Amino acid sequence: MEGKMPVCVTGASGCIGSWLVKRLLERGYHVRATVRDPGLYITYPCLSIDLISLITEDEAAMGSLKGLNGITAVHVDDVCNAHIYLFENPLAKGRYICSSQSFNISDIAHSLRLKYPSIDIPDKFGVLDKTFALPCSSKKLVDLGFKFAHEHKDAGDLCAETIESCKDKGLI
């Protein structure tokens, strides 16, 4: 741990915060954390319960998908690595977008139907069928030299990792 300064992570019991603490510790940082609930520590891949509702068929959660025009996504490892990369890079200034993909709900559903053929995943979403993927540029981050480790995964791959982790932990 020599040479590594102490780091404070706010929201360390949250989805991104818990993974960020884990990655910082793996890299030898001394981490101090602030949390709302000291008994809560999440270590599973995080993804909106709304998207998981495509598998669980939770109608209430699925209803919130109707308000989406498009979705941007990034693997939690890439988010954590970007935070650390920017923290360590003296040239980093201002705000950065960290999003490796953009897609719409139909793209996710199609990919998940291929990965989970035994589950009846909806294929019609009304007005959402015609929505577009929101472009969200991480150019500033990439121009600084950051490389996404999971940029070649499709929407279904990102969702499937979360789904499998939640299944393993008995959450769904």
DATA-V16130 format. One record per helix or strand. SS is the DSSP state (H for helix, E for strand). FROM is the first residue (numbers start at 1). LEN is the number of residues. If there is no record, write none. Layout:
SS&FROM&LEN ; SS&FROM&LEN
This chain:
E&7&4 ; H&15&12 ; E&31&4 ; H&49&8 ; H&59&9 ; E&71&3 ; H&76&13 ; E&101&3 ; H&105&11 ; H&126&5 ; H&139&5 ; H&155&14
